[in-house]
Amino acid sequence: MILFSVHRTLPLLPAHNLRRLLRLRASSVSASASSPPRAGRRSPRPPPSRRSTLYARPSLLDMERDRAACRADVDAFLSSLGVDPGELAGLELPVTVEVMRERAEFLRSLGLTHEDLAAYPLALGCSVRKNMVPVLDYLGKLGVRRDALPDLLRRYPQVLHASVVVDLAPVVKYLQGMDVRPADVPRVLERYPELLGFKLEGTMSTSVAYLVGIGVARRQIGCVITRFPEVLGMRVGKIIKPFVEHLEGIGLQRLAVARIIEKKPYVLGFGLEDKVKPNIEALMEFGVRKEALAPIVMQYPDVLGIELKDKLVAQQSLFESSILVSHDDFGRVIERMPQAISLGRAAVLKHVNFLTACGFMLSQVSKMVVACPQLLALNMDIMRMNFEYFKNEMERDLEELVEFPAFFTYGLESTVRPRHEMVARKGFTCSLAWLLNCSDAKFDERMKYDTIGVEEMEAEDSSDMNTFAEEVESEEDEDSDYDDSDDEFVQ
């Protein structure tokens, strides 16, 4: 039996007091629930509803489906242009067809066709504003012509991806440092746009260094690059050096090769195996002596790159039939004037007909042409005036012209007339070679003589045709090889 408890038991309230206390508590809870929350206290978050969760946004799967649908539309547009979408599979393209259409229309406005875009579809991966406009603006400021842009972009479309500061400007600065004039820089880029993709420390530097090393004058490098910018892309070991060494092998001195490159740098573009070597062999096959190969190349470097075999066959047939020149004599003609390879048929016959009309027999014409092939390339009016003066004023025999056909190559008023009159006043009798085949200073010295030594006159009877050939070559336009022209050398 428990007599007492450790805990004190509270006395129970009377029933009516208990009911009153419960009513007061209930009213206070109701009031606190309806009153606004006090500042500084957070209201409890409502339970998350289903609509406010992340699943209300597009899912990754939905986004991937939308992206694939847009890419399919772009690919369909590319196919309509003739571009294979597979070529651009790994490239990030515009999301909408409208942006891609803008790029295609911009490229077409530059002169590119659907075929060009199909050949280099990566051009469509360039942004108009970020890539194309800055590059084209830079090229325009350099002076690249608007009508030259289509060909430039077809040959080197990668320029559209280039950085002006990192890729293009250093190349332009390099060209100017090689003494290429600012006005010539755009012409260089138009002719060889691939240059814009070269690295300065690569092929460009080594090719220039090699040319200077073999004797090309440093001050001429700018002219060489301007005339033939392709030289900057040629490998020394595979192209330039073998070409130079082969010319040395046929008798040219290295410095002579350097002079040829300075004057006509495009000869470096003649393929050694498919052009140069076969042409050298063809010359020897048609009667040219090995020791004459070097002078021929010096006089007419273009002979290394033309379609020579067919020309030689045609010219030999022409000379044999119209001038009675034998196989061996045809070789002598080429040695003395290699440009004869490219003389047109009508021009040859016109000069032959003129000489026969002057009273020369065809056999004499043949002898004259072999001794001085330049007769077939002279201005007809000059030849006519010289012959009239020879016949009417000098009163010499035609045989003298057969022996010295180079008479026709001298200027009437500058050389022939004044020298003839001086000799006539002195009462000298001399050959045409003694009269004409010397410098003005040498002739003035001769006019101090009282008589003419027989030995001296005989020594001058053989004219130096090579000297005249070099003069003719120096007066030609360097880009003309007068192929199949009836009026070449005939003014």
Secondary structure, DSSP 8 states (H G I E B T S, - for coil): -----SS-------HHHHHHHHHHHHHHHHHHHHS---TT---------GGGSGGGS--HHHHHHHHHHHHHHHHHHHHHTT--GGGGTTS---SSHHHHHHHHHHHHHTT--HHHHHH-GGGGGS-IIIIIHHHHHHHHHHT--GGGHHHHHHH-GGGGG--IIIIIHHHHHHHHHTT--TTTHHHHHHH-GGGGG--IIIIIHHHHHHHHHHT--GGGHHHHHHH-GGGGGS-IIIIIHHHHHHHHHTT--HHHHHHHHHH-GGGGGS-IIIIIHHHHHHHHHTT--GGGHHHHHHH-GGGGTS-HHHHHHHHHHHHHHHS---HHHHHHHHHH-GGGGGB-HHHHHHHHHHHHHTT--HHHHHHHHHH-GGGGGS-HHHHHHHHHHIIIII---HHHHHH-GGGGGS-IIIIIHHHHHHHHHHT----HHHHHSS-HHHHHHHTT-SS--HHHHHHTSS--HHHHHHHHHHHS-TT---TTBSSTT--
